[in-house]
Amino acid sequence: MEEYTALRAFADSWGLLLLFIFFVGVILWVFRPGATRQYRDTANIPFRHDDKPAQSEEART
């Protein structure tokens, strides 16, 4: 039963702090300067061959 209490205390304090720091890190990574161009390019993938189907070589890459 003591192991459960110790793990519970860790999860309530340091575990919460660790997950909060991870969350802030993810938010900073997503909204970092320069990421807009990469996200815009990724969002436009379905529209790259809007006027014609992709050739066999282009479809593999």
C-alpha positions in Angstrom: 0.0 0.0 0.0 2.9 2.4 0.6 4.1 2.0 -3.0 0.7 3.2 -4.2 0.8 6.2 -1.9 4.3 7.1 -3.1 3.3 6.8 -6.8 0.1 8.8 -6.2 2.1 11.6 -4.5 4.5 11.6 -7.4 1.7 11.8 -10.0 0.0 14.6 -8.1 3.1 16.8 -8.0 6.1 16.0 -10.3 4.0 14.0 -12.8 1.6 16.9 -13.2 4.5 19.4 -13.6 6.2 17.1 -16.2 3.0 16.8 -18.3 2.5 20.6 -18.0 6.0 21.3 -19.3 5.5 18.8 -22.1 2.2 20.5 -23.0 3.8 24.0 -23.1 6.6 22.6 -25.2 4.2 21.2 -27.8 2.4 24.5 -28.0 5.6 26.4 -28.5 6.7 23.9 -31.2 3.4 24.3 -33.1 3.4 28.1 -33.0 7.1 28.5 -33.6 8.2 31.1 -36.2 8.6 29.7 -39.6 6.2 26.8 -39.1 3.4 28.5 -41.0 5.0 27.8 -44.4 5.4 24.1 -43.5 1.8 23.8 -42.3 0.5 25.6 -45.4 2.4 23.3 -47.7 1.1 20.2 -45.8 -2.5 21.5 -46.0 -2.2 22.0 -49.7 -1.1 18.4 -50.5 -4.6 17.3 -51.7 -4.7 20.2 -54.2 -1.3 19.8 -55.8 -2.7 17.8 -58.8 -6.0 19.5 -59.0 -5.9 20.0 -62.7 -4.6 16.6 -63.7 -3.9 13.3 -62.1 -0.4 12.6 -60.8 2.0 10.8 -63.0 3.3 7.4 -61.8 6.6 8.8 -60.6 5.0 11.7 -58.8 2.5 9.4 -57.1 5.4 7.4 -55.5 7.0 10.4 -53.9 
